[in-house]
Amino acid sequence: MRTPPIDLVLLAALSAPCGSFGREIDRRCLQGHCVILSIENGRVLARRTGGTFTGQTVVGTFAPAGTRFVPPSEAPILHSTMRSGWHVTVSAYLPEEFDYDAPELRVRILAPLGRQETVSDEYNLLGSFHIGSIFNTDSQFLQVCTTGARAYFARSRVWLLGQSGSPELLLDVPGWLAGIETPREGKPAGLWIDRDTYDGVNAETKGHKREFWIWEEGRKTFSLAADR
């Protein structure tokens, strides 16, 4: 399995000692429990106070280039600009209703002329981010995988970024991106997705499976392959 030489960002939650809040971006509180979103020493942090699970989490590295694309209540952790003019920003934000697992992530995709095209709310942590010609074909993509407090919260999304018009969401499936295949020796291009099958309630649904989603360049679609 080969992964093409494109931009890849892998970000995970890291424990960090409690300290100053740095520059506070936003906060949400309920009955003395608070989640505080801040920027400190080039990192975007979430601090939880007043509850059983107090402490601080590193959400990601602060991406100042994305600041002008998000409101003041959000903290960008990734910003990418393609040569074709597309802008993509991933930011952390606190939802309106109090959520002790916050912050959550938000993806903004802006068209080459700077007009906002797509806003997508995601889980709490960024797992993977690819942008560009991920299959070494003419098509340009944005791939984002995010996860939450539990493994079965993971979700992978892929948008097609065309020469004009709005980005098109082509793939939206549960699971982690496990690998990218480029076309070779008669084998199709596509994405490997690992996912847990647990429904969050019934123990008998717990399991794990790996799926292969084939990219069909001519039709500009993904299709689920039979077991391989």
C-alpha positions as CSV (number, residue, x, y, z in Angstrom):
1,M,0.0,0.0,0.0
2,R,1.5,3.3,-1.0
3,T,0.5,6.8,0.1
4,P,1.3,9.6,-2.4
5,P,3.6,12.5,-1.4
6,I,1.0,15.1,-0.4
7,D,0.3,17.3,2.6
8,L,-0.6,15.2,5.6
9,V,-1.4,16.5,9.0
10,L,-2.0,14.1,11.9
11,L,-3.1,15.7,15.1
12,A,-4.0,14.0,18.4
13,A,-5.0,15.0,21.9
14,L,-2.0,15.4,24.2
15,S,-2.1,15.9,27.9
16,A,-0.6,19.1,29.2
17,P,-0.2,20.5,32.6
18,C,-2.6,23.2,33.8
19,G,-1.3,26.7,33.5
20,S,-2.4,30.1,32.4
21,F,-5.3,30.4,29.9
22,G,-3.1,32.4,27.5
23,R,-5.4,34.4,25.1
24,E,-8.9,33.3,25.8
25,I,-11.1,32.8,22.7
26,D,-14.4,31.6,24.2
27,R,-15.9,29.8,27.2
28,R,-19.0,27.8,28.0
29,C,-20.2,27.1,31.6
30,L,-23.0,25.1,33.2
31,Q,-23.5,24.9,37.0
32,G,-20.0,25.8,37.8
33,H,-18.4,23.5,35.1
34,C,-16.6,25.3,32.4
35,V,-14.8,24.6,29.1
36,I,-12.4,27.4,28.1
37,L,-10.9,27.6,24.6
38,S,-7.6,29.6,24.4
39,I,-4.3,30.0,22.6
40,E,-1.1,29.7,24.5
41,N,2.5,29.3,23.2
42,G,1.4,28.6,19.7
43,R,-1.1,25.9,20.7
44,V,-4.9,25.8,20.8
45,L,-5.9,24.5,24.2
46,A,-9.2,23.4,25.9
47,R,-9.3,23.7,29.7
48,R,-12.0,22.0,31.8
49,T,-12.7,23.2,35.3
50,G,-15.2,22.4,38.0
51,G,-15.9,18.8,37.0
52,T,-14.5,15.3,37.7
53,F,-12.3,15.3,34.6
54,T,-10.5,18.7,35.0
55,G,-7.3,19.5,33.1
56,Q,-6.1,20.7,29.8
57,T,-6.0,19.3,26.3
58,V,-4.0,20.4,23.3
59,V,-6.4,20.6,20.4
60,G,-3.8,21.5,17.8
61,T,-1.2,24.0,16.7
62,F,-2.5,27.5,16.2
63,A,-2.6,28.4,12.5
64,P,-2.7,32.2,12.4
65,A,-3.1,32.3,8.6
66,G,-6.6,30.9,9.1
67,T,-7.7,33.7,11.5
68,R,-9.2,35.9,8.9
69,F,-11.4,33.1,7.7
70,V,-13.1,32.3,11.0
71,P,-15.0,34.4,13.6
72,P,-13.3,35.6,16.8
73,S,-14.9,32.9,18.8
74,E,-13.0,30.1,16.9
75,A,-9.3,29.2,16.9
76,P,-7.8,27.8,13.6
77,I,-5.6,24.8,14.0
78,L,-4.9,24.3,10.2
79,H,-5.1,26.4,7.1
80,S,-4.2,25.3,3.6
81,T,-4.2,27.2,0.3
82,M,-4.1,25.3,-3.0
83,R,-2.4,26.7,-6.1
84,S,-5.8,26.7,-7.8
85,G,-7.0,29.2,-5.1
86,W,-9.1,27.0,-2.8
87,H,-8.7,27.8,0.9
88,V,-9.5,25.3,3.7
89,T,-9.5,26.1,7.4
90,V,-10.0,23.8,10.3
91,S,-10.9,25.6,13.5
92,A,-11.9,24.7,17.1
93,Y,-15.1,26.1,18.5
94,L,-17.4,25.7,21.5
95,P,-21.0,24.7,20.6
96,E,-23.8,27.0,21.9
97,E,-25.0,24.3,24.3
98,F,-22.6,23.3,27.0
99,D,-20.7,20.2,26.2
100,Y,-17.9,19.0,28.6
101,D,-16.3,17.1,25.7
102,A,-15.9,20.3,23.7
103,P,-14.3,21.9,21.7
104,E,-15.5,20.6,18.4
105,L,-14.0,21.1,15.0
106,R,-15.3,23.0,12.0
107,V,-14.1,22.8,8.4
108,R,-14.5,25.8,6.1
109,I,-13.9,25.4,2.3
110,L,-13.7,28.6,0.3
111,A,-13.8,28.8,-3.4
112,P,-11.0,30.4,-5.4
113,L,-12.8,33.7,-5.5
114,G,-12.9,33.8,-1.7
115,R,-16.7,33.2,-1.4
116,Q,-17.5,30.8,1.4
117,E,-18.9,27.6,0.0
118,T,-19.0,24.9,2.7
119,V,-19.1,24.8,6.5
120,S,-18.9,21.3,8.0
121,D,-19.1,20.6,11.8
122,E,-16.9,17.7,12.9
123,Y,-16.0,15.7,16.0
124,N,-13.5,16.8,18.6
125,L,-10.1,15.9,17.3
126,L,-8.5,15.9,13.9
127,G,-7.2,12.5,12.8
128,S,-6.0,13.1,9.2
129,F,-6.1,15.9,6.5
130,H,-5.1,15.5,2.9
131,I,-5.6,18.1,0.2
132,G,-4.7,17.9,-3.5
133,S,-4.3,15.1,-6.0
134,I,-4.4,12.3,-3.5
135,F,-4.7,9.6,-6.2
136,N,-2.1,11.1,-8.6
137,T,-4.9,11.9,-11.0
138,D,-6.3,15.1,-12.4
139,S,-9.0,15.4,-9.6
140,Q,-8.4,17.5,-6.6
141,F,-9.7,16.5,-3.2
142,L,-10.0,17.5,0.4
143,Q,-10.0,14.5,2.9
144,V,-10.7,15.0,6.6
145,C,-11.0,12.5,9.3
146,T,-12.1,13.4,12.8
147,T,-12.9,11.5,16.0
148,G,-14.4,12.0,19.4
149,A,-14.2,10.5,22.9
150,R,-14.8,7.0,21.6
151,A,-13.4,5.1,18.7
152,Y,-16.8,4.6,17.0
153,F,-17.2,8.3,16.7
154,A,-14.6,8.5,14.0
155,R,-15.8,9.8,10.6
156,S,-14.1,10.3,7.2
157,R,-15.3,12.8,4.6
158,V,-14.0,13.5,1.1
159,W,-14.9,16.6,-1.0
160,L,-14.1,17.0,-4.7
161,L,-12.7,20.4,-5.4
162,G,-13.5,21.3,-9.0
163,Q,-12.2,24.1,-11.2
164,S,-15.4,26.1,-10.5
165,G,-18.5,25.8,-8.5
166,S,-19.0,24.4,-5.0
167,P,-17.1,21.6,-3.4
168,E,-18.9,18.3,-3.7
169,L,-19.1,15.9,-0.8
170,L,-18.5,12.5,-2.4
171,L,-17.8,10.3,0.7
172,D,-19.1,10.5,4.2
173,V,-18.6,7.3,6.2
174,P,-17.8,6.2,9.8
175,G,-14.3,5.2,10.5
176,W,-10.6,6.1,10.2
177,L,-8.6,6.6,7.1
178,A,-6.2,3.7,7.1
179,G,-4.5,4.2,3.8
180,I,-4.6,5.6,0.3
181,E,-4.1,3.5,-2.9
182,T,-3.0,5.1,-6.1
183,P,-3.8,3.2,-9.4
184,R,-1.2,0.7,-10.4
185,E,-0.8,-2.6,-12.2
186,G,-4.5,-2.9,-12.9
187,K,-5.5,-2.2,-9.3
188,P,-7.9,0.7,-8.7
189,A,-7.3,3.8,-6.7
190,G,-9.2,4.2,-3.5
191,L,-9.3,4.7,0.3
192,W,-9.0,2.1,3.1
193,I,-11.3,2.9,6.0
194,D,-11.1,1.2,9.4
195,R,-14.2,1.4,11.5
196,D,-15.7,0.0,14.7
197,T,-19.2,-1.4,14.3
198,Y,-20.4,-0.8,17.8
199,D,-23.7,1.1,17.9
200,G,-22.9,2.5,21.3
201,V,-25.7,0.5,23.1
202,N,-25.7,-3.2,22.2
203,A,-22.6,-5.3,23.1
204,E,-23.3,-7.8,20.4
205,T,-22.7,-5.1,17.8
206,K,-19.1,-4.6,18.9
207,G,-16.6,-5.4,16.1
208,H,-14.2,-4.1,13.6
209,K,-14.0,-4.1,9.8
210,R,-11.9,-2.6,7.0
211,E,-13.5,-1.3,3.9
212,F,-12.0,-0.3,0.5
213,W,-13.7,2.6,-1.3
214,I,-12.8,2.6,-5.0
215,W,-12.3,5.9,-6.7
216,E,-13.7,5.9,-10.3
217,E,-12.0,8.8,-12.0
218,G,-14.2,8.7,-15.1
219,R,-17.4,8.8,-13.2
220,K,-16.1,11.0,-10.3
221,T,-17.6,8.7,-7.7
222,F,-16.6,6.4,-4.9
223,S,-18.0,2.9,-4.6
224,L,-17.6,0.3,-1.9
225,A,-15.6,-2.7,-3.0
226,A,-16.6,-6.3,-2.2
227,D,-14.5,-8.0,0.5
228,R,-10.9,-8.0,-0.6
